[in-house]
Amino acid sequence: MPDSRTLWTAVVVICIAVSVFFSIKKRTTFKRLQQLMAAKQWDEFDRLLDGKLTSMLYPRYNRDYLRLNSYLLREDHEHANEMFDLLLGLNLPKMQRVDLVIKAFNYYVGQEDRKKSKELLHEIKGFEGGQAEAVAHECQLMYDTMILKRHNDIPELERMLEDVGDDPVKRCRLEYLLALQYKNKGDEAKFAEYLEKSGQHSMAVNA
């Protein structure tokens, strides 16, 4: 009969093996989910996300966040709205809440949903620390441009574009806002100019 020391060693070895197995499966499962999303193989994506092993590997919030991203890619607005309502109703840690609220704001601004965009913008303005003030200001610019259809921020946006340097993500976003502000103003030539520039930087980012 094995002594207690041998049994303890066996238990430790088994625990390590199980931990390594789940760590590997977690990485490979996430990679597979990303591949299925990129390929838009939604039936297989849903089966894997709803599978028992994935439920064991990831907390509910992480799975629902992936599900939300899939609905956004599918342009399934009905289910995306349901997921946003579900996730925004949760009591989340601060950083998760900030990430989710900004994501929801960007979505609802794009949908030109004035009510929800305004509610989320109000919450964003209450964030503190880090880049909170800069993020809130940029969200206000988005709200003014896409919801209120204003064009009075063109000089500021052009100054911001001059100061942003070679960051293609920021340039893409600012050029897109400038395009929309010129469209709101009725300047179709400038609208087309900045929309093309934004598209070029978008392709650079995706590449």
Salt bridges, closest charged atoms under 4 A:
GLU44 OE2 - ARG32 NH2 2.80
ASP46 OD1 - ARG74 NH2 2.74
ASP50 OD1 - ARG67 NH1 3.00
ASP64 OD2 - ARG60 NE 2.89
ASP64 OD1 - ARG67 NE 3.69
ASP76 OD2 - HIS79 ND1 2.77
ASP85 OD1 - LYS116 NZ 3.74
GLU112 OE2 - LYS149 NZ 2.90
GLU119 OE2 - LYS115 NZ 2.86
GLU123 OE2 - ARG97 NE 2.87
GLU138 OE2 - ARG173 NE 2.20
ASP144 OD1 - ARG150 NH1 3.79
GLU156 OE2 - HIS137 NE2 2.39
GLU175 OE2 - ARG171 NE 3.83
GLU175 OE1 - HIS201 ND1 2.82
GLU193 OE1 - LYS190 NZ 3.66
GLU193 OE2 - LYS197 NZ 3.17
